[in-house]
């Protein structure tokens, strides 16, 4: 009878321990921390957080000085994608539904020359200055069917703090350029992102 | 007696499940995957892997065309640091012993203009081309005391594949420039890395 009770107690303890371990789910927590992108019921999106520790894929740079002072985005375009979606793309060549691509604009550090460059010990060139805005796109083939399955949002084009929520941008401001130029690569500028373009892995 | 056996079986199953969950240790595995930097007993270092999913901190760019064709590193400098060390720096202002900073060089995509730029739908500027080399530095105040606590290694300045191991570089090739210019910021170019410089978090 003591053995019977002992077995019950051991079983209960182990069951409890199992529940604790299952409920801890460290991988799920890590994934949740990695993505805090929230689409509200009214169609607006909340400002994402934590994206600066997502996977960096590229930093195109179109300085104002090289664009008659009229570049649409005269900053570095730091582009980030969550690792799980990069993994999926590398495996399948397709971005999963829900994929978010963040473009954080970062000013060129104090330009000194007409081309926007400055001189540092490493040479004349461009260096990363102040954060200056976020645009992002999210894949939802049903919700954003009219713009090839991707919705576009901006949280401001200025220094921090950014707007806390944003409505979908009109086609003319974001999606139009993607539709015109990169419809064949699922609306994304893969050709500028070595990790996704060249598929050499991490 | 059947209940007794059932309790034993349930207990055994739960114990097994517990062991499986404990041995899986997903968090520890993730951390291990994030850092594979290995210093060999002979002082050489093994080529790191997985660094393209570390935290990106900046992308200085010093095109050859802006440096009389003689830039030391005419590529984008994609700079990555493991998250645990970025976290520590953001908290304490000091890089922990063992911190590794990777600079992966990435060519400017097919230059068309004398300044090395090209024109794309987003404007005239610079876009990320092919991977072209890795330099890294690792903090070990005792081992590298002669170069202010940091050792410098390069795994080639050319397209993939990179060298699989590397010996410490002479002071004249790497550390010298850091000693001359950034000794006061622990040998690191923090002034070009918004995440570390401006401390706004992720």
Interface residues (C-beta under 8 A of the other chain):
Chain A: X3 X4 X7 X8 X10 X11 X14 X15 X17 X18 X21 X22 X26 X27 X30 X49 X50 X51 X52 X53 X55 X56 X58 X59 X60 X61 X62 X63 X66 X67 X71 X72 X73 X76 X77 X78 X80 X83 X86 X106 X109 X115 X117 X120 X121 X122 X123 X124 X125 X126 X127 X128 X129 X130 X131 X160 X177 X180 X181 X191 X192 X193 X194 X195 X198 X200 X201 X202
Chain B: X3 X4 X7 X8 X10 X11 X14 X15 X17 X18 X21 X22 X26 X27 X30 X49 X50 X51 X52 X53 X55 X56 X58 X59 X60 X61 X62 X63 X66 X67 X71 X72 X73 X76 X77 X78 X80 X83 X86 X106 X109 X115 X117 X120 X121 X122 X123 X124 X125 X126 X127 X128 X129 X130 X131 X160 X177 X180 X181 X191 X192 X193 X194 X195 X198 X200 X201 X202
